[in-house]
């Protein structure tokens, strides 16, 4: 008697048993098997078969589809590899320049030329059907089956990834030849007085894109060792120079390298890259590409294929700089969680200098991406163990704080130095004060520099004056946005960076000198964000201190009758800046009690009121002039808005002068009573809010001054009422 689960291998294909085999697999029972079984009814076999399907979690038809997909993957991958091998052999035998057949075969293998792809897409869109011929391409079969669980394994078994790297190298050669031939035709036309109106376009953009997409599907840890012998060729493809019609090959290679660094870097691969000095080689290639060597300025007009490649600004405009640097820095940063060997290679090759040059000479369109690369480097872990100390278990070496700034050398070179060069006022200030440093730890420096900033804004167009000497000052707003993203990416970045480099404090110091209003708004948004969400401590008080000094300098400028405003920085601009600065500072002071304590440390109240009050009293003489009255009111209202949250905190006290007189408190009462008696209704209301906070403070020592001030205000109202 036959077993229920042993099929009859001699059954004819037309019998029911054969049909069951195709549905349930090789071990499915036939109807004759069930008939011969005398101990169980036929339905039991069906029940057991159903149970097996349930246990696998897949429908039998799904199992069959998966098997067919696996066969298609294996066959298509094998055919694709064989055809690529034939093309490579043809190039090696006949020479890459002497045979055009391999170029046509290569492009056809991956979908055809760009023009052919566009025509097919238009035809399919009009006819509303699929291109059956293209669906039979091995490449498209692989794409359609890429969701199969064994897709990667089957392709790797055929060594398809290494073949795809060969294809990228051949596509570079193809576009180089086209560029060379076109240049020769241009030379011939020029020599014979003929006009060349043909514009050369890329031929293989879509084909190369297909190679890149297919390669991206195959990148995981299991493929790393297979392609290791070909890594050098892949990496240099991402950093090489290209003709303008072939830059898509380099960008695709760069994308593949980035994907590889994210998923395939193991200690063995890192050691291999370090031993072969691949990062050094790639960095040297980029030096030539961006124009740091004497041979790479502009586009070389040599008749060799190398001469057809774009260098310098021509390469930058096409995006070659950013794609080449992205691939290098991606490998470096992703390796730093395990060891610092590749980072050391990058530094030794002058990588920081290369990136700094790239940032300062990039177009505004590419600058944000360049700065993001600098941020990535600043997050690299520099204290990681050397290669020999790495545990094979990669999970133990993952950095949990990968958004935290740790590489201060990179930050100083790429962000710190850049801020000094990209903020016009800072460079101008240091040029005029050669013996002075940006010492934000000094109260005297902050006060002097803030006054100078407002004076410079009122008297000079600093951006226009500095444009010839500061080629990169346009990136200041982009740099600020990058800093904001850096501070927001980790709660401790503000505390770490600001206490060491004072980046935000620098922007606030130059606040009045920026002509772009959106840049000023971004500065204040950054200030508001970090003091509400950052790790604020006594070491990070400098930005709010600078903001308060700038605020006071602008208030004095509006109140001072002797200040002459011009079209450079007119009254309305100063008033607008003062108002938005006041909004931000008031919001911070009302929500963070610690900041109040730090402002008292600088004796803000005593010192500023002693300067401000005489100017206010003097300004009352011109209160009848409408234009000046508007200036005075703006200054006074903003000053009271800042005083109110400061006064409201019980731990803020005005220090008595050396003779024991509480002069700061007396000045405050005079300031408030002046606004209530002599200024507009809006100013009076603001002053009354300050007076309320003063009276709410439980201070017996100053009670007499407070009552006397209230009586003076009441008597003033009475006199005004009687006279009316």
Residue pairs with C-beta under 8 A, 6 or more apart in sequence:
1 36
1 37
1 38
2 8
2 33
2 36
2 37
4 29
4 33
4 34
4 37
4 40
4 44
4 45
4 48
5 27
5 29
5 48
6 27
6 29
6 33
7 17
7 20
7 21
7 26
7 27
7 28
7 29
7 30
7 33
8 17
8 30
8 32
8 33
11 17
11 18
11 21
11 30
12 18
15 30
16 30
16 31
17 28
17 29
17 30
17 31
17 32
17 33
20 28
20 29
20 30
21 28
22 64
23 60
23 61
23 64
24 49
24 60
25 63
28 49
29 45
29 49
31 42
33 45
34 42
34 45
35 42
37 45
53 59
53 60
56 63
58 66
66 148
66 149
69 145
69 148
70 148
70 150
70 154
72 141
72 145
73 141
73 142
73 145
73 148
73 150
73 151
73 154
73 155
74 154
74 157
74 158
76 138
76 139
76 141
76 142
76 145
77 138
77 142
77 154
77 155
77 157
77 158
77 160
78 158
79 138
80 109
80 138
80 139
80 142
80 158
80 160
80 163
81 158
81 159
81 160
81 163
83 105
83 109
83 138
84 109
84 163
84 164
84 166
84 167
85 163
86 105
87 102
87 105
87 106
87 109
87 170
88 166
88 170
90 99
90 101
90 102
90 105
91 99
91 102
91 170
91 173
94 102
96 102
96 170
96 173
96 177
97 177
102 170
103 174
103 177
106 167
106 170
106 171
106 174
106 207
107 113
107 174
107 203
107 204
107 207
109 137
109 138
109 139
109 207
110 139
110 167
110 207
110 208
110 210
110 211
111 117
111 134
111 137
111 139
111 140
111 206
111 207
111 210
112 120
112 206
112 207
113 203
113 204
113 206
113 207
114 201
114 202
114 203
114 204
114 205
114 206
117 206
120 131
120 134
123 131
124 130
124 131
134 140
135 141
135 144
139 210
139 214
142 151
142 155
142 214
143 213
143 214
145 151
146 217
151 217
152 217
152 218
152 220
152 222
152 223
153 222
155 161
155 217
155 218
156 218
156 222
156 223
156 226
159 226
160 214
160 218
161 215
161 218
161 219
161 223
161 226
161 227
162 226
162 227
162 229
162 230
164 211
164 214
164 215
164 218
165 215
165 227
165 230
165 233
165 234
165 237
166 230
167 211
168 208
168 211
168 234
168 237
168 249
168 252
168 253
168 256
169 233
169 237
171 204
171 207
171 208
171 211
171 246
171 249
172 237
172 240
172 242
172 246
172 249
172 250
174 203
174 204
174 246
175 202
175 203
175 204
175 242
175 243
175 245
175 246
175 249
176 242
176 243
176 246
176 305
176 308
176 309
177 305
178 200
178 203
178 243
178 245
178 246
179 200
179 243
179 244
179 245
179 246
179 305
179 308
180 303
180 304
180 305
180 308
182 198
182 200
183 303
183 307
183 308
184 303
185 196
185 198
186 196
187 303
188 194
189 195
189 196
190 196
200 245
201 245
202 245
202 246
202 248
203 245
204 248
204 249
205 248
208 248
208 249
208 252
209 248
209 252
211 252
212 252
212 253
212 255
212 256
215 256
216 255
216 256
216 259
219 256
219 259
219 260
219 263
219 264
220 263
220 264
221 263
221 264
221 266
223 264
224 260
224 264
224 265
224 266
224 269
225 268
225 269
227 234
228 269
228 272
231 269
231 272
231 273
231 278
232 276
232 278
232 281
234 253
234 256
234 257
234 260
235 257
235 273
235 278
235 281
235 282
235 327
235 331
236 281
236 282
236 285
237 249
237 250
237 253
238 250
238 253
238 254
238 256
238 257
238 282
238 323
238 324
238 327
238 328
239 250
239 281
239 282
239 283
239 285
239 286
239 289
239 324
239 327
239 328
240 250
240 285
240 289
240 309
241 285
241 288
241 289
241 296
241 306
241 309
241 310
241 311
241 315
241 320
242 249
242 250
242 309
242 310
242 320
243 308
243 309
243 310
244 310
244 314
244 318
247 310
247 315
247 318
247 319
247 320
247 323
250 320
250 323
250 324
251 319
251 320
251 323
253 327
254 323
254 324
254 326
254 327
257 327
257 330
257 331
258 326
258 327
258 330
260 331
261 330
261 331
261 334
261 335
262 330
262 334
265 331
265 334
265 335
265 338
266 394
267 338
267 339
267 387
267 390
267 392
267 394
270 335
270 338
270 339
270 341
270 342
270 387
271 341
271 387
273 279
273 331
273 335
273 342
274 341
274 342
274 345
274 387
277 345
279 328
279 331
279 332
279 342
279 345
279 346
279 349
279 351
280 345
280 348
280 349
282 324
282 327
282 328
283 328
283 346
283 349
283 350
283 351
283 354
284 349
285 324
286 321
286 324
286 325
286 328
286 354
287 293
287 296
287 350
287 354
288 295
288 296
288 311
289 296
289 311
289 315
289 320
289 321
289 324
290 296
290 311
290 312
290 315
290 316
290 321
290 354
290 357
290 358
290 361
291 297
291 311
291 312
291 313
291 361
292 353
292 354
292 357
296 311
296 312
297 311
297 312
298 311
298 312
298 313
298 314
299 309
299 310
299 311
299 312
299 314
300 306
300 307
300 309
300 311
301 307
310 318
310 320
313 361
315 321
316 361
316 362
316 363
316 366
317 363
319 366
321 358
321 362
321 366
321 370
322 358
322 362
322 366
322 369
322 370
325 354
325 355
325 358
325 370
325 373
326 369
326 373
328 346
328 351
329 346
329 355
329 373
329 376
329 377
331 342
332 342
332 343
332 345
332 346
332 351
332 377
332 380
333 376
333 377
333 379
333 380
335 341
335 342
335 343
336 342
336 343
336 380
336 381
336 382
336 384
336 399
337 381
337 384
337 397
337 398
337 399
337 402
338 384
338 390
338 394
338 397
339 384
339 385
339 386
339 387
339 389
339 390
340 380
340 381
340 382
340 383
340 384
340 386
341 386
341 387
343 380
343 382
343 407
346 352
347 409
352 377
352 409
352 410
352 413
352 414
353 413
355 370
355 373
355 374
355 377
355 414
356 413
356 414
356 417
356 418
358 370
359 367
359 370
359 371
359 374
359 414
359 418
359 472
359 475
360 418
360 421
360 471
360 472
360 475
361 471
361 472
362 370
364 474
364 475
364 478
367 475
367 478
368 478
368 481
368 482
371 415
371 475
371 478
371 479
371 482
372 482
374 410
374 411
374 414
374 415
374 418
374 482
375 415
375 482
375 485
375 486
377 407
377 410
377 414
378 405
378 406
378 407
378 408
378 410
378 411
378 414
378 415
378 486
379 402
379 403
379 404
379 405
379 406
379 407
380 406
380 407
380 410
381 399
381 406
381 407
382 406
382 407
382 409
383 406
384 397
390 397
391 397
401 490
403 489
403 490
403 493
404 490
404 492
404 493
404 496
405 411
405 486
405 490
405 493
405 496
405 497
408 500
411 497
411 501
412 501
415 479
415 482
415 483
415 501
415 503
416 501
416 503
418 472
418 475
418 479
419 426
419 476
419 479
419 501
419 503
419 506
419 507
420 426
420 427
420 430
420 438
420 506
421 427
421 470
421 472
421 473
422 470
422 472
422 473
422 474
422 475
422 476
422 479
423 473
423 476
423 506
423 507
423 510
424 462
424 463
424 465
424 466
424 470
424 473
424 476
424 510
424 513
425 453
425 456
425 462
425 509
425 510
425 513
426 438
426 506
426 509
426 510
427 466
427 469
427 470
427 473
428 456
428 462
428 465
428 466
429 449
429 452
429 453
429 456
430 436
430 438
436 445
438 445
438 449
438 502
438 506
439 445
440 446
440 502
440 505
440 542
440 546
441 542
443 602
446 509
446 542
446 545
446 546
446 549
447 549
449 509
450 509
450 546
450 549
450 550
450 552
450 553
451 553
453 509
453 510
453 511
453 512
453 513
453 550
453 553
454 512
454 550
454 553
454 554
454 557
456 462
456 512
456 513
457 512
457 513
457 568
457 569
458 557
458 563
458 564
458 565
458 566
458 568
458 569
458 574
459 566
459 568
460 568
461 515
461 568
462 513
463 473
463 513
463 514
463 515
466 473
467 473
476 507
476 514
476 519
477 516
477 518
477 519
477 522
480 507
480 519
480 522
480 523
480 526
481 522
483 497
483 503
483 504
483 526
484 522
484 525
484 526
484 529
486 493
486 497
487 493
487 494
487 497
487 504
487 526
487 529
487 530
487 534
488 529
488 533
491 533
491 534
491 535
492 535
493 534
494 504
494 530
494 534
494 535
494 536
494 540
495 534
495 535
495 536
495 537
495 539
495 540
497 503
498 504
498 505
498 530
498 540
498 542
498 543
499 539
499 540
499 542
502 542
504 523
504 526
504 527
504 530
504 543
505 542
505 543
505 546
507 523
507 526
508 523
508 527
508 543
508 546
508 547
508 550
509 546
509 550
511 520
511 523
511 547
511 550
511 577
511 581
512 550
512 553
512 554
512 569
512 574
512 577
514 520
514 523
517 576
520 577
520 580
521 580
524 580
524 581
524 583
524 584
527 543
527 544
527 547
527 584
527 588
528 584
528 587
528 588
530 536
530 540
530 543
531 543
531 544
531 588
531 592
531 595
532 588
532 591
532 592
534 540
536 592
536 594
536 595
538 598
541 595
541 598
541 601
544 585
544 588
544 595
544 598
544 599
545 598
545 599
545 602
547 581
547 584
547 585
548 585
548 599
548 602
548 604
548 642
550 581
551 578
551 581
551 582
551 585
551 638
551 642
552 608
552 612
554 574
554 577
554 578
554 581
555 578
555 612
555 635
555 638
555 639
556 611
556 612
556 615
556 635
557 563
557 574
558 571
558 574
558 575
558 578
558 631
558 632
558 634
558 635
559 612
559 615
559 616
559 619
559 631
559 632
559 635
559 636
560 615
561 618
561 619
561 622
561 628
565 571
565 574
571 627
571 631
575 630
575 631
575 634
578 634
578 635
578 638
579 634
579 638
582 638
582 641
582 642
585 642
586 641
586 642
586 644
586 645
588 595
589 595
589 596
589 599
589 642
589 645
589 646
590 645
593 649
596 645
596 646
596 649
596 651
596 652
597 649
597 651
597 652
599 646
600 651
600 652
600 653
603 655
604 646
605 643
605 646
605 652
605 654
605 664
605 668
606 654
606 655
606 663
606 664
606 667
609 664
609 667
609 668
609 671
610 663
610 664
610 667
612 639
612 671
613 667
613 670
613 671
616 632
616 636
616 671
616 674
617 674
619 628
619 632
620 674
620 678
622 628
622 629
622 632
623 629
623 632
623 678
623 679
629 680
632 679
633 679
633 680
633 682
633 683
636 675
636 679
636 683
636 686
636 687
637 682
637 683
637 686
639 671
640 672
640 675
640 683
640 686
640 687
640 689
640 690
641 686
643 668
643 671
643 690
644 686
644 689
644 690
644 693
646 652
647 668
647 690
647 693
647 694
647 697
648 693
648 696
650 697
650 698
653 699
654 662
654 663
654 664
654 665
654 668
655 664
656 662
656 663
656 664
657 663
662 701
662 702
662 705
665 702
665 705
666 705
668 690
668 694
669 694
669 705
669 706
669 708
669 709
670 709
671 687
672 687
672 688
672 690
672 691
672 694
672 709
673 687
673 709
673 712
673 713
673 716
674 687
675 683
675 684
675 686
675 687
676 684
676 687
676 688
676 691
676 713
676 716
677 713
677 716
677 717
679 687
691 709
691 710
691 713
694 706
695 706
695 710
